[in-house]
Amino acid sequence: MPSPRPINQAGLEIIKRHESWRDRQYLCPAGKPTIGWGHVIQPGERFQEPISQAQGLALLAKDVESAAAAVERLVKVPLNDNQFSALVSLTYNIGADEDADDVAEGLGDSTLLRLLNAGDTLGAANEFPKWRKSRGKVLAGLVERRAEERELFLTPCEQPKAEAASREDAAPAPFTKETKMELAMRIALPLIMKMLPNLISLVTPALRGLIWNGVTAFKEKAYETPNPADNILADALEGVVVGLGLNPPDSQPAS
């Protein structure tokens, strides 16, 4: 069975902030035995107290996954990451209530869900503040939490510029004539450099003389021009020829 869609960081922070961390069992405002970050202790569950934060995180991950799976089952319209994560936070708190008994005890029987599946996103968003009571009493913490969830639900998801740029950078470049040539050079150049000493040894003294005379003539003409770049190029060419040992043994670099 595939894992449900993950909650984003903003939604997870809402859950952790409002559930708060408790390493020992306590009764939540609804009167249910609870531990960790709002984990409702199920019949038969036993914990050696105090529990560690690692245990708490494992319980949190499992409960978030359960809430996310419920949202995926119940919602029939596309959701962006913020909408989905806000609904997961809400469901984590109020439950899914998928018994279809027409009593609004959780997301499954809610007006919010009916409006959302009918395409009324704003109407659904305006249902968040209504889930502010526990056992008939309005709680300030729930008022604040519903406001944060509603705000997240209505926040558009925009791709960060840095992320978009990194994806563009990561996109493969088109395989053009130039990239083919570059690839060929990357493959061939190490082979050429490995074979170069052997190739140079095959150059006859007469051919070396011709190469050297050509370089010398080029340098003389380059120094007759006023362009410094020509002079630099001529010196560089001479340096390459000398470095490769292609100049005649009795020759000296031209001054």
N, C-alpha and C positions, 0 to 999 in steps of 0.2 A: 504494500500500500504506500503510495507516494506521500512524502511529507507535505503538510499544508504550506501555503504561502507564508513567508516570514514577516513578522511585524518589523516596522522600521524603528530606528533609535528613538525618535521623538515619542512614538507610542509607548515604547518600553519604559522610557523615563517617566511618563505620566503614571503608569502602573506602579513602578517602584517608589515614586515619590509619595503617592497617596496611600498605598498599602502600608508603607514603612516596614522596617525590618524588626522582627521579634523572634528571638531565639528560643522562646518558651511558649507553650500553649496559652492562649487567651481567648476570650469570647469577643467576637467582632460585634459591631453595632446591631447586626441582625440576630445576635445571640447564638452564633455558630462557633464551635471550637475551631480555632485557627492558629497557624504557626507560620514562621518565615515571612514571605511577602504576600500575605493574604491567602495562603493555601488553606482551604477548608478541609479539615481532617475528616476522612471518610471512615465509615464503620470498619473496624478491623485494622486500621492503620495505627501503628505504635511508633513513637519516636523516643530515643534516649536524649533527654534534655540536659543542657542546652544543645540545640543543633548547630552545626557549623554553617558559615555562609556558603560553603561549597554545596552542602545539602540543600540549603535554601534556594540557591541558584538552580539546582537540578529540579526541585519542585516547581519553581517559577517557570522554567523552560517547558516542563510538561503541561502545566496549566495554561500557559500562553498558547502552546500548540493545540490544545483542546479547544480553546476559545477561537483560534484562527480557523480550525476545521469547521466549527459551527458557523462562523461567518461565511465561509466558502459554500457551505451547504444551503444556507438560508437566503443569501443575496443572489438575485438572478440577473443583476445588471453589472456592467463593468465598473470597477473601482480603481482609482489611482492609489498609490502607496499610502498617502496621508488619510484618505477616506477609509481604506481597509484597516489601517493601524488604529485609527480613532474608534472604529467599530469593535476591534479586538479588545481594546482597553475597556470599552463599555461592557462588552459581553463578559470579560474577566470579572467584572464587578457585579453585574446584575444577573448573569447566567444566560443560557440559551433558551430555556423553556420551550422545547420543541414538542410539547405534548398536545398542542392545538386545542386547548380547552377554552379558548376565547377569554382567558383571564390574563391580563398583561402583567406577567411575573418576570419576564425576561425578553430578550430580543425576538424570539420566535413568535410571540403573541403580540408584538408591539405595533402601535400605529406607525412608529418610525420605520419599521421594516416594510409595512404595506406601502407607505408613501415612497420609500426609496425604490422598491421594485416596480412602482407605477411610473417612475421617472421623475418624481418631484424631489430633487436633491435638496433644495432650500427648505422645503417643508419637512423633510427628514431631519435636516440639521437643527431646525427649530424644536424638534422633539427631545433633543439631548437634555435641556434644562429641566424637563419634567421628571427626570429620574433623580430626584434630589432628596427623597425621603427614605428613612429606614424605620420600620415598624410604626409608620404614620407620622414620624417626626422629621422635619426638615433639618438636615445636618449641613453646617457650613462647609465641611470638607467635601461633601458631595456636590454642593453648589459650585465650589471652585473647580472640582474635577470635571464636572459636566461642561463648564465654560471652556476649559482647556481642550477637552475632547472635541467640542463643537468647533473651536477655532482651528484645530488641526484638520478636522473633516473638511472645512471650507478653504483650507490653504492649498492653492494650486501646486502641483509638483512640477518644478522646473529643474532641468538638468544643469548642474553647476558648470560654469564656463570652463573651469580647469579640467573637469571630468570630460566635457565635450571635446576639449582640445586634445586631451590624452588619447581619446578614442580616435580622433582624426589622425593623430600621429601614428597610432598603432595600425591604422588601415593600410593594407598592402598597396604599394605603388603600382601603377599600371606597368605591364611588362612590355616596354617599348624597345625600339632598336638600340637606344642608348643604354638601357639597363641590361640588355642582352650582351652588348659589347663590354660593359663593366663586369658582368659575371664571367665572361670569357677571359678577361684580363686577370681577374682574381684567381682563376684556375691556372691560366697559362704562365703568369709572371713567376711564381715560385719555381716552375719547371725550367723556365728560361734562365733564371738566376743560377740555378743549380748547374745548368749546362754551359753557362757563359765561359768559365775558364777553358773548357775544352774547345769551344768555338773560337775563342781568341787565339788559342795555340795553332789553329789551322790557318790563320791569316798570314799570308806570305809577306816578307819584307817589302816587296814591291808594292803590294796593296796598302801596307802601312804607310809607305811614303806618299801614295796618292791621297789617303785619308788625311795625313798631316798637312800636305800642301793645300788641300781644300779648306781645312780649318784655318790655316795661316792666312790664306787669301780672304776668307770670310772676315777674319778679325781685322785685317788691314782696311777693308772696305767699311766695316762697322765703325772704326775709329775716325773715318773721314766724314761721318755724319754727325750732326749736332745733337742727335737723340741719345741721351745717356743709357736708355734701355737697350739700345743696340750694342753698346759697349759691354754692358753687364751680360747680355746674352752670349756675346762672343767669348768673353772670359769663362762663362759657365760651360760653354761647349768645349773649349780647350781643356778645362779642368776635367770634364768627363772623359775625353779621349786619353788624357795623360793618366787619369785614375784607372782606366781599363787597360793601360799598357799598349795602346794602339799606335803611339808615336814611335818613330824609328829610334833605336837605342842611342844613336849619336846626336839626336835632336834636342834642342832646348826650347822651352816655351818662349814664344815671341814676346818682346817687351813693348 
